[in-house]
Amino acid sequence: MCAVSSAEPVVRLTAWVRGNVQGVGFRWWTRARALELGLVGSASNLRDGRVEVNAEGPETTCRQLLVALRSGDSPGRVDAVVERWSDPRGNLVGFVER
């Protein structure tokens, strides 16, 4: 028999990243980090120059992505990251750049 363990809740992280983050490979870099972590979602350029990141998965893993976004190790320059946490929508497959 398999041992039953309490599963970590799945969450949705929406992060708006401001700085020099468009046209520098930031979305590609974000996608690579998210896939390494096993998250699903997307990274999209916004008209105001920000990148919006939507990621779903275990909360601890989403927090790891958030740390990476703020790390300074990404292409370009991140000036600020604003985050919002919500319930997952569950309709995402893979992680895409938009």
C-alpha positions as CSV (number, residue, x, y, z in Angstrom):
1,M,0.0,0.0,0.0
2,C,1.1,3.6,-0.7
3,A,1.5,6.0,2.2
4,V,-0.8,8.9,2.0
5,S,0.8,12.3,2.3
6,S,-0.7,15.7,2.5
7,A,-0.2,17.3,-0.9
8,E,0.9,20.9,-1.0
9,P,-1.8,23.2,-2.3
10,V,-1.6,24.2,-6.0
11,V,-1.8,28.0,-6.5
12,R,-1.6,30.6,-9.3
13,L,1.1,33.2,-9.2
14,T,0.6,36.3,-11.3
15,A,3.7,38.5,-11.4
16,W,4.2,41.8,-13.2
17,V,7.9,42.5,-13.8
18,R,9.0,46.1,-14.5
19,G,12.3,47.2,-15.9
20,N,14.3,46.5,-19.1
21,V,12.6,43.2,-19.6
22,Q,11.3,43.3,-23.2
23,G,13.5,42.4,-26.2
24,V,16.3,40.9,-24.0
25,G,15.3,37.2,-23.7
26,F,13.5,37.7,-20.4
27,R,10.4,35.7,-21.4
28,W,12.6,32.8,-22.7
29,W,14.6,32.8,-19.5
30,T,11.4,32.8,-17.4
31,R,10.0,29.9,-19.4
32,A,13.2,27.9,-18.9
33,R,13.1,28.5,-15.1
34,A,9.4,27.6,-15.0
35,L,9.9,24.4,-17.0
36,E,12.9,23.4,-14.7
37,L,10.5,23.8,-11.8
38,G,7.7,21.9,-13.4
39,L,5.3,24.8,-13.5
40,V,2.7,25.6,-16.2
41,G,1.7,29.0,-17.4
42,S,2.9,31.8,-19.6
43,A,5.1,34.9,-19.9
44,S,3.7,37.8,-21.9
45,N,4.9,41.2,-23.0
46,L,2.5,44.0,-22.0
47,R,2.1,47.3,-23.9
48,D,3.4,49.3,-21.0
49,G,6.8,47.6,-21.2
50,R,6.2,45.1,-18.3
51,V,6.2,41.3,-18.6
52,E,3.3,39.4,-17.0
53,V,4.1,36.0,-15.7
54,N,1.3,33.5,-14.8
55,A,2.4,30.3,-13.2
56,E,0.5,27.4,-11.6
57,G,1.9,24.6,-9.4
58,P,2.7,23.9,-5.8
59,E,3.1,27.1,-3.7
60,T,6.7,26.4,-2.7
61,T,7.6,25.9,-6.4
62,C,5.8,29.1,-7.5
63,R,7.7,30.9,-4.7
64,Q,11.0,29.6,-6.1
65,L,10.1,31.1,-9.5
66,L,9.3,34.4,-7.8
67,V,12.7,34.4,-6.1
68,A,14.3,33.7,-9.5
69,L,12.4,36.7,-11.1
70,R,13.8,39.0,-8.4
71,S,17.3,37.5,-8.3
72,G,19.0,39.8,-10.8
73,D,20.2,36.7,-12.8
74,S,17.7,37.2,-15.6
75,P,18.5,38.9,-18.9
76,G,17.8,42.7,-18.9
77,R,17.2,44.5,-15.7
78,V,14.4,44.0,-13.2
79,D,13.4,47.1,-11.3
80,A,10.3,45.7,-9.5
81,V,8.1,42.6,-9.3
82,V,4.5,42.9,-8.1
83,E,2.8,39.6,-7.2
84,R,-0.7,38.3,-6.8
85,W,-1.7,34.9,-5.5
86,S,-5.0,33.2,-6.4
87,D,-6.6,29.9,-6.9
88,P,-5.4,27.9,-9.9
89,R,-7.6,27.9,-13.0
90,G,-6.2,24.5,-14.0
91,N,-6.6,25.1,-17.8
92,L,-2.9,25.5,-18.5
93,V,-0.6,23.1,-20.3
94,G,3.2,23.6,-20.6
95,F,4.7,27.1,-20.2
96,V,4.6,29.4,-23.2
97,E,6.0,32.8,-24.3
98,R,3.3,35.2,-25.6
